[in-house]
Amino acid sequence: MHFPSPYERPSSIPLLAKTIRMEDGARIAVFVYGSRDNEAPVLFLHGNGEEHGIFGPAIDACVAAGHSAVALDARGQGKSTRGSEHLTYELLARDAVAVLDALGIRRVHAVGFSDGGIEALLMARDYPERVASVLAIGANLTPEGVHEEGGWNLAESAEMLRAWADGEWAAHEDVDASLLSPTPEEASVSAELLQLMLDEPHIPKESLASISCPVTVMVGEFDCIRDDETVAIFSAIQDAELIVVPECGHSIPKHRPDALVRELLGQL
């Protein structure tokens, strides 16, 4: 699909693993690790085309430190289904709040990577009473805020996936499309997720000024997020902290989980 490189999944056993139905039919998979008694657990929001397991070492560190961790698979990714509503970052943020409502969780410390970082910022802006703090890793405000790494052409990849999804499978009676990898449905959703990064977000930096909870903006030294975009986020939020992880690219949860864990546990 995309983002295929391996990562260390949680070794902790979840106390809860279930799906929660959204109004448009999507079923969002949620996993709770550690104690469920924490007043403000840590909410983990992953990046585009991934699933919650990318935060494996951070989830395990939270549990070991006595904290509760709530992790989602965003709609159309991991174990969650797509649903019918138009895909936007605001929708993904609403999904997260709806899951918290279903679990009876009032406030969280939101940790988001890439697309999840965007969602964490939107949650803090639009649902301030639900967010105790934010650790936004590799987030951007506009599609132009992302450099395409290593010559990767997002638009071309999305088009190839759409072409695969729209293949004339019915003309080949000996081909069971459900056995293909990816299946036509998986390719279609993956193309839609890539298109999301091409079309969105469009977040006015001024709108982030209303965020009142503690915010840490984290990026890699060689991140694909443009420097001016990172500075715009950091500068827009009063008393925000900026952390640059040396000798690291975009995928901090995979390549430098120690830096993520150190910053996260220092905030709790």
Secondary structure as GFF3:
##gff-version 3
##sequence-region A 1 268
A	DSSP	beta_strand	16	21	.	.	.	ID=ss1
A	DSSP	beta_strand	27	33	.	.	.	ID=ss2
A	DSSP	beta_strand	42	45	.	.	.	ID=ss3
A	DSSP	three_ten_helix	52	55	.	.	.	ID=ss4
A	DSSP	alpha_helix	56	64	.	.	.	ID=ss5
A	DSSP	beta_strand	69	73	.	.	.	ID=ss6
A	DSSP	alpha_helix	89	103	.	.	.	ID=ss7
A	DSSP	beta_strand	108	113	.	.	.	ID=ss8
A	DSSP	alpha_helix	115	126	.	.	.	ID=ss9
A	DSSP	three_ten_helix	128	130	.	.	.	ID=ss10
A	DSSP	beta_strand	131	137	.	.	.	ID=ss11
A	DSSP	three_ten_helix	143	145	.	.	.	ID=ss12
A	DSSP	three_ten_helix	149	151	.	.	.	ID=ss13
A	DSSP	alpha_helix	154	165	.	.	.	ID=ss14
A	DSSP	three_ten_helix	169	171	.	.	.	ID=ss15
A	DSSP	three_ten_helix	177	179	.	.	.	ID=ss16
A	DSSP	alpha_helix	184	199	.	.	.	ID=ss17
A	DSSP	three_ten_helix	205	210	.	.	.	ID=ss18
A	DSSP	beta_strand	215	220	.	.	.	ID=ss19
A	DSSP	alpha_helix	227	236	.	.	.	ID=ss20
A	DSSP	beta_strand	241	245	.	.	.	ID=ss21
A	DSSP	alpha_helix	252	255	.	.	.	ID=ss22
A	DSSP	alpha_helix	257	267	.	.	.	ID=ss23
###
